[in-house]
Amino acid sequence: MTAGPRIMGIVNVTPDSFSDGGRYLDPGAAVQHGLALVAQGAAILDVGGESTRPGAETVGEAVELERVVPVLEGLRGVGAQLSIDTSKASVAAAGLRAGATLVNDVTALRGDPAMAGIVADAGVDCCLMHMLGEPRTMQDDPRYDDVVSEVKAFLQARMAAAVEAGIAEERILLDPGIGFGKTLEHNLELVRRLDELVALGRPIVFGASRKSFLGQITGAALDGRVVATVAVNVLAYERGASVFRVHDVHPTRDGLEVAAATFSRPWPGTTPTMTPTR
Ligand code: PMM
């Protein structure tokens, strides 16, 4: 297991994701996009068929399966770990059969009672993310007494529940859920105090790519947020994040290479994680 930052390239097979919705709805286009992200330096590809942007409606299982399975099958063996971004156990199971070895569940195993068992039985990696509320309403006036302490307590509890369900702790990644029920100030506080989440001992996944708080700071529209995305990812690396979920892989890789050359760090945890199991 090499230390150093890992980039998770985003492959959204959706008509309505906030920044790239509709662009890769065709499976062939999504596979080509994934290949390009690997060539740019993505170690992981996160394939999702349901948008979780603020206000998004849920999609049915059949639609989600139809979107993600052909894309995962087309990306199998391309040299990156494949991640399935879903909160449905049936979609996760199909994704694992199609080659994924990481389940990225934005509900942290709360969305579907069968999810924890699927992950435990398959022995694969699993990302547990914090979200306040649900995507449809999460940005309606989110409030915390102390956002970092509350996110930390949540992640600790979800990690305990996952272990209780039979998921090995070494397989777990944690994510503060940037933009999921958080104001601009909440997101910035999470970056400033990310080291408090790193103290949980598991790799931290950081997903701020092109998100609206970056637009609030810079005034930039979606595709003008690349530099802001690189900047916040470099800051998160410096504070201890390990996995960087982004749309813009090449510029993020350049930024993280500089950050990692300056502050090298071992991979968190004692046991190797995130090695493809098949
Ligand atoms: N953000 C989105 C979707 N999935 N998963 C994790 N683990 N962390 C995130 O921050 C995250 C996610 C929403 O962004 P998108 O619409 O660009 O995929």
Boltz pocket constraint, residues with backbone or C-beta under 6 A from the ligand:
constraints:
  - pocket:
      binder: B
      contacts: [[A, 10], [A, 12], [A, 17], [A, 18], [A, 19], [A, 48], [A, 51], [A, 52], [A, 53], [A, 85], [A, 104], [A, 106], [A, 127], [A, 129], [A, 175], [A, 177], [A, 178], [A, 205], [A, 206], [A, 207], [A, 208], [A, 209], [A, 245]]
      max_distance: 6.0
